[in-house]
Amino acid sequence: MFRPLELFIGLRYTRAKRRNQFISFISTVSIVCIAISVTALITVMSVMNGFDNELRTRILGAISHATVSGLAGESVQDWQRAIQIAEANPHVRGAAPYVEAQAFLQARRSSGALVRGIDPAQEPKVSDIDKHMIDGKLDALQPGKWNIVLGRELAMSLGVAMGDHVTMAVPEFRATPMGSVPRLRSFTVAGIFELGMQEFDSNLALVSMQDAARLNSIDGPTGIRLRLDDMFNARPVAKELANHLGQVYRMDTWMDSHANFFSAISMEKKVMFIILSLIILVAVINLISMLMMLVTDKQADIAILRTLGSTPRSIMGMFMVQGVLVGFVGIGFGVTLGSLLSWRLPQIVKWIERTFHTTFLSPDVYYISELPSKLQMDDVAKVALVTFLFSLLATLYPAWRASRTQPAQALRYE
């Protein structure tokens, strides 16, 4: 069977003999260090993917992928037609009208809030708030009943619970004998939700769309919220819809309102990858040390091979084979362990918390109380490729030193 000489000798050098047990020990240490580095990097990248996915899911569970609104804050003209055009787009999975305005809420205590009037029958098409109700249901927001659904922290700041009354003041002034006064209306708390994001739990209140329109003296919804099949395709879809809807509508996407936040998360992930790659670089130093000792130990063998006709390039190949093999084995163990650890990390963390009676992410402090993890194969491939390149580069200098061995000097004292 054909086997290249460089591969045959390189693999033979990986077998431990009595006089080079220490070199074999260093090889094992190199494999372990590379495996641990790869495992750590894959696990950290998976945890960051998990946090990114969790935040993205929670934020986009309350806001829409894209929004159709009227110009200058006016109500949407012919909104039924706009919904029909939007739903005709193959990338749109749902559309729902809404009325949105700032208001002042007062009960035992007072607080400002973003009040969103919704159609409870259409809202599940574009948001996940109905899945995060901790008390009551969205169906309670029926026209004319003047019910309100509050975020958990907003309800706590107002000091209200289910069945309590909240007075809403909107910046729609009307003339009275006492002068201009804001519009006031009493609402009954019919539900409380918790998305796990302070931006919404402490600032968002939901009412019936018809009640919100009547209170703000407008004749229709101020916008239409859209959910797409791919949120990263929001801008092209928004541009396409803008061409179909005309100039009397304005298109916005989640990228316009939260782009900086998700860009910061993406940048943090890239920086963490670069920093943790230095751990792999440190682990590869052991590989350089092992190969340098191997080159010193095999001086006589190298000299004999050179006298038999082996070229410097062939000598380099022999030692590069061993270095690459050590890196490849370390990568294999690291990818396997890292993938398994990332896959079962939430369960492992829960087991540690139960066993040692500790809490890593306290719900009283963090909005995400469980350690999320999302393993992505492109991250695994990226880590494996970077580690392989580091291992390959680590073999170059020792292999070059081996190829520069002079046979006469190496065999002088043999």
N, C-alpha and C positions, 0 to 999 in steps of 0.2 A: 504494500500500500504506500502511495506517495505521501511523504511527510517532509516539509521543508526542514533543512538542517537547523536553522535558527529556532524554529518552533520546537523541534525535538530536544535540543540542548537546553533551551530556556525552560521547558517543562521539567526536564531532568534536574535542573538546579533548584527547583522548588521542593524537591524531596529532601527531607532532613537526613543528614549523615551524622555520625558520632562527633566529628570534629567541628561541625558548624551548627550545633544545637542552638547557640545563642542567636545566630542569624535567623534561624527558623522562629525563635521566640519573638524577635523583632518583627518578623513578617506577620505573625499572629497578632501582635499588638497593633500593627498598621491596619490590618483588616478590621479589628475591633473598633479602632478609633474612627475609621472611615464609615463603618456601619452605624456607629452611634451618631456621628455628625449628620449623616443622611437621614437617619430616623428623626433626629431633633428638627432638622430643617423641614421635612415633610409634615411633621406634626404641627409645627408653628404655622406653616402656610395653610394647613387645613383649618386650624382654629381661626385664623384671620379670615379665611373664606367663610367660615361659619358665622362669625360676627357680621361680616359684610352682608351675607345673605339674610341674616336675621333682621338687621337694621333696614335693609332694602324692603323686606317683606312687610315689616311693621309700618314703615313710612308709606309705602305704596298701597298698604291696606287702608289708609285713610285718605290719601290723595289719589288723583287719577293719573293715568299714563299721559293723557292729553286732554285739553279743555277747549271747547268752543265757547266763546263769549261775545257779547255785544261791544260795540265801540263806545269809548268814553263812559264806561260803567253803566250803560243803558241795558234794558232787557233785550233778550235775543229775539230778533224778528223772525216770525214764522218758524218757531222752534220745532214744531212737529215735522216740518219738511227737512230741517237741518238734521234731525235724528234719523230720518229715513235715508238721507244721503250718506250719513256717517255709517249706519249699519249695513249699507250696501257695499261698503269697502270690505274686501276679504280679510283684512288684518284687524278689523274691529270686532271684538268679542262681546261688547256690551256698551250701551249708552243710556244715560240717565240725566234728566234736567235737575237744576238746583237753583236756589236763591241764597246768596251769601252777603253778609253785612256784619259790620262791627256793632256791638251792643254793650250795654252796661247792665249787669245782673245784680240784684239785691235780694237778700233774704236775711238770715241772722247776721251775715257779713256781706260785703259787696266785692265785686270783681268784674273786670272787663273780660270779654270773650268774643270769639268769632262764632257767630250764629249762622248755621247752614240749614236752609230749608230744603228738605228732600222728599221724594216720593218713596215711602218704605217698600213698595212693591218693586220698584226699579233699582233701588240703591244696591242690593246684593250683586247686581250685574257689574258694578264698577268699584266696589269697596268690600272689605271684610269686617266692617264694624259689627254686623249682625252676628258674626262668629265670636266676638269678644264682649258680648253683653254679660255682665256679672249680675245684673238684676233687671227684670223687665224685658220687653221686646220692642224692636223698632216698629212693629205693627201698631203700637199704641199711638203713633203719630198720625192720627186721622184728622182731616180738615174740620175745623170748627170746634174741636175738643180742646185746643190750646194746651196740649201736652208738650213736654220737653224732655230730651234725653241728654244727660250730662256726662262728661268725662269724670273718672273717679276722683282725681285730684281737684278738679273744679268743684265737684259736689262737696268735697271736704273743706275747701277754702270758703265756700258759701255757707257751710254748716247745715246742709239739707240732706234728706234721705227720701226714699220712695214715699210718694203721697204728699210731700211738703210743697209749698207754693213759693215760686220765684217771680219777682217783678222784673220785667225787662223794659229797659229804656233804649229807644233807638234814636239816632240823630236825624229824625224827621220832625222838625218843629212845626207847630200849628199855632195860630193866633187865638188868644183868649182874652177876656177882660183883664186878666192878670198879666198879659204880655205873652211872648212866645215861650212855649213849654214843649219839651220833647214828648213823643208818643210813649205811653206807658201801657203795659199789658201784663196781667198776672197769668203765669203758666203753672201747671201741675207737673211735678217730677214723675215721669212714667218709666224711667229706665236709667241705668248707669252702665257705662262701658269702660273697659281698660285695655288700651292698645299696647301699653308698656313703653310708650314714648311720651315724655313730658310735654313736648310741643303740642300734642293733641289731648292728652289726658287732663291737662291743666288749663286748656284754652279753647276747647271746642264744645259747642252745644248744638244739638240737632232738634229741629222742630218740623212741623209739616210745611211743605213748600207753599201751599195755599195760604197758611197762616202767616208765614214770613213775608209773602208778597203783599198780603193785605196790610200787615203792620208797617211795611216800608213804602206803601202807596205806589206799588209798581204793578204792571199788568201782565207779567209773565216771568219766567226764570231768567236769572242773570247769566246763566251759562249751562253748558252741557258737558258732562264728564264722560270720558271714554276709557274703556279698557281694551288693550291691544293684545294680540297673540304673542308679540315679542316687544318688551318694553324698550329694548335697545334700538328698535326700529321706529321710535316715536317721531323723530324729526322728519324722516322721509314721508311717513304716513301723514303727519300734520301738514306738510307742504302739499301733498297730493289732495288732501281734503280742502285746503285753502283755495286751491285752483277750482274745485268743484262748487264750493259754497259761495264764492264771490268776495267782494271787497267789504261787505257790510258786517263780516264776522272777523274775529281775531282768534288765532290759534296759538296756544301755549302748550308746553310739554313739561313733564317732571324734570327733564334735564335743565330747563330754564330756571326752575325754582330751587332745585337741590343739587345742581351740578357741582358746585364747589365742595359740598359735603362729601359726595361720593368720590370726587377727584382726590380729596385729601386722604380718604381711606385707601384708594388705589395707590397713591404715592407712598403712604406708610407701608403698604405691603411690599412695594418694590424696594424701599430702603431696608426693611427687615430682611428681605432675601439677600441683599448685598452684604449686610452686616453678618448674617448667619453663614454666608458663604465663606467668610474668613475662618470659621470653625473648621470647615472642610480643608481650607488651606493649611491650617495648623496640623490637622491630622495627616495631611500628605507629607509634611516634613519628616514624619517617621518613615515614610516610604523612601524618601531620599537617603536617610541615614542607613536604612537596611541595604539599599542597593550599593551605597558607597562601601560598606563593610563587605558585601558580597564580591564587589570588584577587587578589593584588596585580598580577599581570601582566595580568589580564583586567578591570581596573577600567573601562576605556572600553567594552568589550563589554557588561559588566553594565549600565552606565548606559544604553547604547543600547537594550538589551532592556527595561529598566524604562520608558523613554520610549515604547516600542512597545506597552506594556500588560502585560508579564510581571509576575506577582505575586511577592512575596518567597518564597512557598512554592515557586513554579516555579523561581526562582533557586537555592534550596536543593537542589531535586531535581537540577538540572544538575550541581552539584559533588558531590553524594552519589553520583551515577552513576559518576563517574570514580573516587572513592575505593573504592566497593564493587567496581568492576571490577578495580582493582589488587589488592585483597584476594582477590578470587575467583581471579584468575590465579595469585597466589602460593600460595593454598590448593591449587589444582589441581596445580601442580608439586610442592609439598611432599608432598601425599598420594601422588602417583605415586612419587616418589623414596623416601619413607619406607616405603611398602609393599614396593617392590622390595628396599630395603636390609634390611628386617626379614625378608623371605622368604629372602634369600640370606646373611644375616649369619653363620651358623655356617660356611658354606663360605668366605666372605671372611676370617674370622678364621683359619681353618686355612691359607689361602693366605698370609696375612701371616706366620704363624708359620713356615711352610716357607721363605718367601722371605728373611726377616730373621733366621731361626734364633733365635727368641725364643718364650717361653711365657707367655701371659697368665694362665692359671689352672693352676698347677703341681699335678699329682696328689699330690705330697708334702705340699702345704699345704691344698688345697681338695678336698672330696669330690665336687664337680661340676667336672670338669676341662675341660669343653667349654662354650662360651658358648651357652646355649640361647636360642631366640627363638620366640615364638608370637604371630602376628599375629591380633588380634581386631577384627572389623569395627565392633563397638560402640565400641571405643577410637578407631578412625579417625574414626567419625562424631562422637564427642565432641570430638576435637581440631579437626576441621573446623568444627564449630558454634561452639566457643569463639573460634577465630580469626576467623570471619566476624562474630561479635558485636563483637569488639574492633575490627575494621576498620570496621564500621558506626558504632560509637561515635566512632571517630577522625574520621569525616567530619562529625560534627554541628557542632562549633565552627567549622571553616573555612567550612562551608556557611552557617551562621548569620551569620558575618561578611560573607559575600558578599551575603546577602539584605538586610543593613543598609546597603549602599552607597547613597549619595545621588547621583542622576544629575547634579545641578547641580555639585556639588563634583568629581565624577569627570571631567566634561567641561570644566571651567574652563580647563585648560591644553592641551586637545587642539586 
